[in-house]
Amino acid sequence: MIVDDLKKAILDYAIQGKLTEQNEKDMSAFELKENLIESRKKLTKEKIILKKPFLNNDDIEPKFQIPNNWAWAYLSNVSIIQEGAGIRKHQYKENGIQLFSVTNILDGEIDLEKKQLYVSVDEYQKKYSHLKLNIGDIVTACSGGSWGKVAIYNEPDEVMLNTSTLRMRFFEDLGNNKYLYYVIKSEYFKRGLAEQLSGIQPNFGYAHYSTIPIPLPPLEEQQRIVNKIEDLMEKLDEIKPIEDELITIKSAFKTEMKKSVIDYAIHGNMSEQKLTDSKVESIIPTSDLYSDNSKKFNLSLNEEEFPFSIPNNWKWVKLGMLFSYQNGYAYKPSETIKNGNGFPVIKSQNIMKRIVEINSQTSFVENPTEQMLKTKIEKGDFLMCLSSQSSNPEPLGKTAIYDLNHLALLNQRVLKLTPFNYDLSKYLYYAINSFYFHYTVSHKGGGSAQSNLKLEHVMEMYIPLPPIEEQQRIVEKIEQLLPLCNDIDNLING
């Protein structure tokens, strides 16, 4: 996203000296570096920090060009890099000193409520008080999928550093720790870590962080850089909600546009009504064809229930007047194979794109039983998803026409609808996949979408039916416009 990319670019520009002006009156960065190195020696001698090998800054090969009054330095030569303790489960207590873990680090923020584990105050004071987090410490996750998350600790609570976390800050605060935070947060620094990746679940420690060279500006410029970064980030945060809204609109644009095209068509607003068209009554199946459905479902037509106005030469019918139906078979895992041989079993995932897709995840039956064959699917059958795959009701009612020449079998929770009149198929495909149909059938019997469609709700759905000639004009118009929707979507979303 644009705002996130700009934030990354700002940090990388800042640590290259491209965001602020250099001032000749600033203290020398080389002098600052020497002061930090001397501080490290002092803290090591006083055993406040552990003695670690010193890396020669003169060996640094510059990663990019920096201003002449800046210096390069290995992180370990200028900053504390402290690893957390490896506290084990048997040491956990119900209260005491809270352990600070990877879970508590959100990118740029701290959340001590997220995971609360404790060690006893006594054990902390005896063994771990040196791992106390101080206000201003830079904390980072250095394990697994959370590595690279960085924040500044600004909480008043007494908390100790636990496993898979590190804390850093300039020795004796001789540098600007907020500047160091932005260096560690930069894509340059993350690349330096990524180059040392090993294993599926990477774990980093002192050895990995210590060898990354960082650009060190004069102290006064560090503050100017921090000020500039925070000013720009604040402005970008104001833009972010607008960008998020635009992204939502863009992602929904294609879907909403297609919905509009189809629903506009089935309201009779897209095509011309012609006096020369045949009577719609001539294509409505006779009652003897759907007599079995009439015994099970309410197929009577009530003008007060008609969902919306349609042209005078159209008629309202119910879906049960146009299709026979067949429920699917509940296959056991032992009854199917995935070797591609035999009859494909059509599940809801095979029709999510409103076409039937046979793929590597499709199950097959080589020797179907008589009971299975009762659910066979033939070319021209409609297949409707009756269940939602999650709390998202979007799959409900999605329908495809089976257009393959070989027979297939119907899985449970997919409904087969066989048209009494195949001449109506193309128009009915669009009518059933309209927003009107999808929304209404999924909200039957309640105010919110159901996770499963009931058969009676499907079969009793009202369908607006135009004369056959107008159906052909509607289908032709829809199929002209839908590719244009794709073209517009590509133009907008790139």
Secondary structure, 3 states (H helix, E strand, C coil): CHHHHHHHHHHHHHCCCCCCCCCCCCCCHHHHHHHHHHHHHHHHHCCCCCCCCCCCHHHCCCCCCCCCCCEEEEHHHHEEEEECCCCCHHHCECCCEEEECHHHEECCEECCCCCCCEECHHHHHHHHHHHECCCCCEEEECEHHHCCCEEECCCCCCEEECCCEEEEEEHHHCCCHHHHHHHHHCHHHHHHHHCCCCCCCCECCHHHHHCCEEEECCHHHHHHHHHHHHHHHHHHHHHHHHHHHHHHHHHHHHHHHHHHHHHHHHCCCCCCCCCCCCCHHHHCCCCCCCHHHHHHCCCCCCHHHCCCCCCCCCEEEEHHHCEEEECCECCCHHHCECCCCCEEEECHHHHCCCCCCCCCCCEEECCCCHHHHCCEECCCCEEEECECCCCCCCCCCCEEECCCCCCEEEECCEEEEEECCHHHHHHHHHHHCCHHHHHHHHCCCCCCCCCECCHHHHHCCEEEECCHHHHHHHHHHHHHHHHHHHHHHHHHHC
